Amino acid sequence: NGDFLPICIWDARAGRFFRVDRIQGANGWESERVDITMEKPKFAVDFGSIETGYQAFTPTGPDFHMAPFGSPLPERPSKEHKLGFRVKIAGKAVGGVREFAASAKAVLTSMDTLHSAFEAAQEAASGKIPVVELSGSIPIITNGPQGKVTSYSPVFTIMSWSDRLPEMGDRTV
């Protein structure tokens, strides 16, 4: 139906967090990346809507094949589709309710660490969601076919807890 949430993205190669705004340009609607990394943005993460599965970021847009966290993964549609997550986030720093998705291993590791901290917290058991701060990044150096490659893993720190916003929709997890 054409309804979709605006997005935020983590650029693992640059170690930067972007809010992607849609603006009316000379040639129609365009995406404008707004770097919010240095603001140390704070936002709520809705683990009640987190999905895992396969995603490919193509020239025509993302292609998601996801399932609620804890459910069986869908079939991998192609070798271009990578394992990843998609979750709703919300806050002033990110411009309201947005979608955050990634398949970069550096981001998957950070999200897994954050999710483990969430699951261990008594606030999560009472239905609260974490308000996190992007407090920095950690460089990860790997040896690949082209030599050493540096990617950056975001560091998310739980700062407080909040009630789920109605705008986040129904819980699926």
N, C-alpha and C positions, 0 to 999 in steps of 0.2 A: 504494500500500500504506500510505500515511499516514506513511512515514518521511521526515523532512526535517531538515536541519541548522538549528540556531538561527541567527539573523542579527545582523549589525551594519549600521548605516545611517549615512550622512553626510547631515545636513540642510544643504543648500547655502544655504538662506535664512537660517539662523541661524549657520552655521559651527560646527556641533557634531557630535560623533561619539558614537553611542549603541550600546550593547550592548542587544539586546532579549531580555529574559528572559520565559519563560512561567511564570506563577504560577497557582495554584489560588485563585480568588476566590469571592466569594459567589454569582456567577452562572455558575460554571464556569471554564474556562481563559481567562486574560486575558494580554495582552502588557503588559509593564512596561519602559519605556525607562529605561535607566540611563546617564546622561551620563558618559562617561569622557574627555572632551576634555582637561580640565585635568591628567589623569594623564600626559599625553603618552604614550599607550599604545604599547607595542612589540609587534609580532606578525609572524609569518612569513606571507609571501604565496606561495601555490602557483601560480606561473605555468604549471605542468604541468597544471593543471585549468581554466585561464581559458577562458571562453566569451564569444563576442560574438553579437549578434543583436538581437532586438526584445523589448521588455518593456513591459507596462502594469501600473500599480499601481492596482487596482480596489478598490471597497469589499469585495468578497468575497475579496480576496487578489491576489498577483501572478500575472501570466500571462506565462510565459517561452516564447519561440521562439528557441532558441539553438543554436549549433554550436561545436565546438572552434575556438579561435583559429587562423586560417590556412585554415580550410575555407570554402567558399562560405556566404554568409549565407542563412538560411532566408527564405522569402517573408514580407513584412510583412503580418500578419493584418488590421490596421486602421489608420486614421490616428491612433488613440489610442496605438498601440504606438510607442515611441521606441527609437532605436538605443542600445544600452548594453552592459554587460559583467556577468559574474558570475564570482566567483573564491572559492576557499576560503582562509581565513586561520586562523591558530592562535596561541594564546599565553595566558598567564595573565591578561593585562589584558583580553582579550576573552572569557575564560571557556571556553577549549578551542578546538575546531575549530568554525568558523562559516562562514557564507556572507556575502559582501559583494557587493552588486549596486547598480548605479546607472545612470541615464540622463541625469542633469543634466550639461550641457556643462562646468561647472566641475569636476566630478569626473572626467569622461572625459579632460579635458586633464591632470589630475594623474596619473591612472592611465597614460596614454600616456607621460608623462615618466618615471614609475617603470619602466614596462616597457622603455623604451629604455635606461635605465641598467642594468637587469637584463641585457638582451641583449648589451650592450657589455662586461660583466664576465666575466673568465676563470672565476670561480667558477660562473657559470651553465653554462658549457660542461662543467663536471665534474659537473653534476647537482644542485648545491646550490640552495637557495631563499633569497631575501633575508629578513632580519629587519629590518623597517622601524620607524621611529618616526614617529608623527604629531607633527611638530615645530611646527606652526602652521597658519595659513591666510592666504590672500591675498584681499582684497576685490576683486571685479570689478564695475564699474559699467557698466550698459548702459542705453541709451535704448529704452524700449518704448512701446506704445500708451498706457500709464498713466503715462508719465514715466520718471524714473530709477529703476532697480531695482538693488539690490546683492545679489549672491550671493557665496559664499565658496568658494574652491578649496582643498582640503586640501593641505598640504605634507608629502610622505612622503620621509623620508631613510633610505637604506640604512645600517644600523648594523653589521650583521654578516651571516654566512651560516650556514645550517643544512642538515642532511640533511632530506629530505622525511619526514614522519611517515607511518607505515602507515595511520593513521586518515584520511588525505587520499584514500585510494583509488588506483585506477590512474591513471597519467598518460594524458591524452587529447590532449596537445599535444606 
